[in-house]
Amino acid sequence: MTQTLTIARMGHQGDGIADTANGSVFVPGALPGEVIAAEVKDGRAERFDLIEASPDRRPIHSRTYAECGVAPLQHWADEPYLAWKREVVIQTLAREGLETEVEATVATPLASRRRLALHAREGADGRVMLGFKARKSWRVVELTDCPLSDPHLTAALPALAKVAAPFLGHPKSAPTLHVTLTDTGLDVDVTGVEKRSGGLNGDQLALAIAAAAEADLARLSLDGDTLVMARQPRVRFGRASVPLAAGGFLQASPAAEAAMVERAVEAVRGAKKVADLFCGAGTFTFPLAEIASVTAADSAAASIAALKAGLSTAQGLKGIEAQARDLFRRPLSPYDLKGCDAVVLDPPRAGALEQTQQLPGTKASVVVGVSCNPQTFARDARVLVDAGFRLEKVTPIDQFIWSTHIELVGVFRR
């Protein structure tokens, strides 16, 4: 039976929520204040008819996004959308009993994303399609344009489809092209290719290499192993030009990265020695080394090797020591961090609980937490606050535009 619902608020997963006598109903695509008619099943309404639209509703930017769910909030006006992300951070901190200044969400510009993960499939007409998976489906929605991505990426889509074709040779292969725009061109790492029953044969490899040359790729790799490299893919961190490892991590948006780096550097200004933990290839390390000596650590040996290779390209730094180390299993102890008066952490989504528990025993007076997961950030923040640190402020950053994903930078001081 069709129900008439009024959307009261937006949930943390980006669904509109209506309060009814039978409990909350979650409605993907609905906005606060809207009145809708929908069939409700198990507390959800997947489809609805709009009776009264919110003044904050706007035309969508991309039908592809709407079909695949990459940008589920593209129909929401910027101001309430960014304010909602800030409110999600406030509520997440509150669940851990934390209150602090939460700044306005930092917006990032359209057409600025430099990384795409593109699924490759063969269409019914035999043509290779690149795109994203449809919501709750294995079907691939072809990407023909992408208003979120750098124009160099979208312009390369036809050439990338040719690169993908040889990797579709095995019926069990489901290739994904991880495409990164670097200072020296496109870097493509392919995953999802069946290997146990043969993998690429010689002819397919030759075709892939030829397609990479035609597309003028800087590098083409398979699961991190280089197949062909015309130019070393490089990115700039501060004063350094760093050679990226194949398949290595890089922030999705240079603008978002710059916002994070700016806040981290400003927070530790005045420190003489900084620990940069979960440092990757040096996103924060090199800018921090302009104002202090840096001890850097990350579990990815290839990233540490890239960081060290970038050292020779940067002049006037205070000094960098870098090591490959699993900070979950072997976090740096207060003894290891001796002399560090500031710490910057940028862990993966799981957070940095094991490493954070070591920090109260150090002499660090300031800790900067960079996070892609407000929940694990709040959990780790509780450890520091209970040990005598004050959470000074948190800044949400909208790196993944129109998604429910929230990046943030938090500053703690003793």
N, C-alpha and C positions, 0 to 999 in steps of 0.2 A: 504493500500500500504506500502511495506517495505521501510524504510528510512535508509540511512547510516548516522550514528551519530559519532561525536568525543566527548568524555567525557572531559570537560574542568576542572572540579573541583568536590570535594565531598561536599554534603550538610550536614547540621547539623543533619539530621536524618539518615545519612549513605547511602544516594542514590547518585550515580553518576549523574552529571548534564551536559547535553549538551545544548549549546546555538544554537537556530535555528531562522529563520526569523519569525516564529510564536510564539516565546517565549521559555522559558526553558522547557526541557524535563527531567523528573526524571527517573532514571534507577536503580532499586535495583540490587545490585550485580556487577555493573560496577565500574571500577577504573579510576582515572584521567589518561588521555593520551591514553586510549583505543579507538579503532575504532570498532563500532558494527553495525549490521544490525538488525532492530527491527520494529515491528508494534507499532505505537504510537496511544494512545487513551486518550483523555482528559489530555494531557501533561505528560503521563506516558507510560513507556514501561516495562511491567512486565516480558517479556521474550525476549531474544536476542541471536543472533549468534555472536560469537566473530570473528572479522576479523583480528584485530591486538591487541595482548595482551600487557598489561603493564609489564615491567620487575619486577614490585613489586607484581605481582600476584604469588601466591604459591598454592600448593595442599591443599585442605581443610582437617581439622583434623577429622571431624565427619559428616557422612551423616545425622544423626539425627538432628544435629544443622542446617544443610542446609535446611532440610524439615520443621523444626518448627520455624526457625528464632530466636532462643535463642542467637546465636552468628553470626549475619549477616555479620561481617567483618573478619571472620576467614580466608578468602582467601587473605588478605592483609598482606604484610611484616611488621614486627614489627616497624621498624624505621619510615616509613611514617605514619603508623597507629597511633603511639604515638604522632608524631608531629601534626597530624590532630586534636587530642583531645586538645592539647595545643592551637592550632589556634582557635578552637571553643570557648575556654574560652576567648581568646584575643578579638575575635569579639563580644562575648556576653557582655563583659565589655564595649567595645567601644560604643555599642548601648546606654549605659547609660552615655556616656561621660567620662568613666574611663580609665585611662592609668596607668600601673604599671609594675613592673617586674613579668613576668609569667615564672616560672621555667619549666624545662623539665618535662614531664609527668613521674610520678613514676610508673614503671611496677611492677606487682605482678606475682608470679610464677604460672605455671600450677599446677594442682592437689593440689590446696590449698584451694579451696572453702569448707566451712564447713556447708553450708545450702543449701537445695534443696526443692522446692515445686513441688511435683509429683502428677499429676492427675492419678486417678485410674479408669479404665474402664474394662468391661468384653469383651473379644474378641469373634469373631464368633465361635471359638472352645471351648468357655467356660473358657478359661484361663484368669487370671487377668493380665492386662498390666499396668505398671507404666511408665509415660513419660510426655512429654510436648505437648501442643496443636499445631497442624499444623498451618502454617501462614494462617490467615483469615479463620479459620475453627474451628469447635468444635471437629474434629477428633483428637484422641490422638496418637502421634508418640511414639512408645515404646522405652524406653531408655535401652540400653544394656551395654553401657559404657559411661563414661563422663570424658574426659581428663582435664576438668576444676576442677573437684571435688576431694576432698581427697579420696584416695583409699579405706578407710574404708566405705565411703558412697556407692561407686559403688559395693563393695563386698557384701554389705547388700541388694542389690536390690531384689534377689530371696526371702529372708526372709521377706522383706517389702511387697512384693506382697501377701504373706500369711496373713500378718497383715491387709492388705487392704480388703481382701475378705469378711469378715463379714459386712463391712460397705456398701457393694454393694447390700444388701438385698432388699432395697426399690427401686422400679423403678424410683422414682424421685430423688434419691440420686446421686450426682456427687462428690464423695469424693476427697479431695486433702490432701495429707500427707505432712505436713511441718516438714521436718527432719533436726535436728540439731545435729552435732557431738560435744559433750561436753567432758570435762575431765573425766567424769565417764561413758560415753557411749552415745548411741543414744537416743535423746529425740524426740518423734513424737507427734505432735498435728494434729488431723484430723478435717477438716472443710468440709462443703458442704453436710452433711448428713441430709436427710429429717427428720424433727422432728414433724411437725404439725399433721402428720397422723400416729404417732406411734414411729418413731425413731428406735433405737436398741431394739430388744426384749431380753429376758433373755438368750436364746440360742446363739444369735449373740454376745452378750456381753461376754459370757463365751468363745466363740471361739476366739474373739479378744484378751482377756486376755491370753489365752493359746498360741496364736501366738506371742504375745509380749514376753512371757517367753521363747519360743523357739528361738526367734530372739535375746534374751538377751538385750532387750531394757532397758534403765535406767528408762524411763517413757513413758506411753501412755496416751494421754488425748484427749478429744473431746470438741472442741470449748473452750479450756482453762480449762476445768474441768477434773481433774485427774481420769482416770479409774483404773490404776494400776501403782505403782512405786516401782521398785526393789531397786533403788538407787537415791538419789537426784541429778539431773543434775546440774553440777557446771562448771563454767568457771573462769579463772584467769584474773583479772584486776589489774595490778601492783602487789602489795604484797598481795592482797586479793583474796580469793576463794569465789566466789559469787554464791549462789543457784539461778538458773534461774527460773523465773516464767513460767508456761506452756503457750506457745504461745508468750513469751516475745521477744522483739527486741534484735538482736545481729548482729554486723557487719558480712557481708558474708565471709570475708577473714581475718584471723589473721594477715597476712602480711600487708594488706591495713590498718587494724586497727592500727598496730604498727607504720606505717608511719604517720598516722594522729596524734596519741598520741605524738610521738616524736616531731613533729612540734609545737603542741599546748603547750607542757610543756616548750620547749625551748623559745617560744615567751613570756611567762609570767614569766620566771625565774627572780627572784628578787622581785616579788610581795609578799606581806605578807598575803593577803586575796584574794581569787579568787571565783567568782561566776561561777558555772557550770550549765548552763541552758539547758533544754531538755536533762537531764543527763542520762536518761535511768537507767540501773542497776549499773552504775558507770564506764563505759568504760574510761572516762577521769577523773572522780572524784578521784579515788584511786591513779593513777599516779600523779595527781596535788597535792594531799595531802601529797606527799613526800617532796614537796618544799614549801607549803603554806597551811594555813587553807582554807577550802572550804565550801561555801554555795551552796548546790545542790538542784535543783527543776525539777520536771517532772510531767506531767499530769497523768501518769500511776501509780496508787497507788501500784499495784503489783510490779512494777519495783523499786519503792522507798522502799518497804518492803524488796525486795531482796538485795538492796544496804545496808540497815541497818543491815540485817542479816550477810552480809559479813564483817562488821566492826570488829567483834570479831576475825576474822582470820588474821588480818593485824596488824603488830607491827611497832612502830616508825613513825606513821603518825602525821601530824600537827593538825589534828582535822577536823571532817566533821559534818555539820548539813544538814539534808535532809528533804524536805517536798514535799508532793503531791499537785500540783497546776496547774491549766489550764493557761498556759502562753499566750494563745491567748485571752482568755476572761479576765484574771486577771494577766497581766504582772507584774513583780516585778518593783516597782517604785524606783526612786532615794533614797527615804527614806528606802525602803526595802533593797537596795543594799549599804547602808551606810557602809563605811569602806572597801568596795571592791575596790582594785586598779587595778584589771584585771577581764575580763569577757570572758568566753568561751561559745559559742552557737553551738549546733548541732541539728538544728530543722529538722522536716520532709520536704518533697518536697515543701510544701506550703511556706516555709521560716519562718521568724520570725519578720515580719514587726512591729506588735504591741509591741513586746518586744524591738526591736531595737530602736524604737522611744523614749524609756525611757532612753537609755544609755547616750545620750549627757548630761543629767542633773546629771549624777553621777560623781564621782571623778576618775573613771577608766581611766588610761592612755593608756591601751592596750586592744584591743578586738580581739579575735580569732574567726572567723566564719568558721565552718565546714559545708559543704553543699553537698547534693546529687543532686542539681539542680542549674546549673550556672545562669539560668534566675532569679530565686528568690534571689539568692545570690547577683547578680548585682543590683537588685532593692533595697535590704536592704542596700547594700554597699553605694548606692547613698545618703541614709539618713545620714549615718555616715560621709561621706566625706563633705556633705553640712554643717554639724555641726562642722567641724574643724578637723576631723580625717584625717590622710593620709593613704591610702591603700599602705602598704609597699611592700608586695609581695603576690603572689598567687601560690599555688602548686597544679596542677592537679594530681589525683591519679586514676590509672586504676584498680579499684576493680573488675569491671564486665568485664572481658577480652573479646575482640572481639565484644563488644556491643557498642551502641551509648551512654551508660550511663557514666557520668563523675562525680566523686567525687572531692572535692577540699578543701584546707585549705587556708584561707586568713588572713593576719595579718594587723591590723589597729593600728596606734599610733597617739596620739594627737600631 
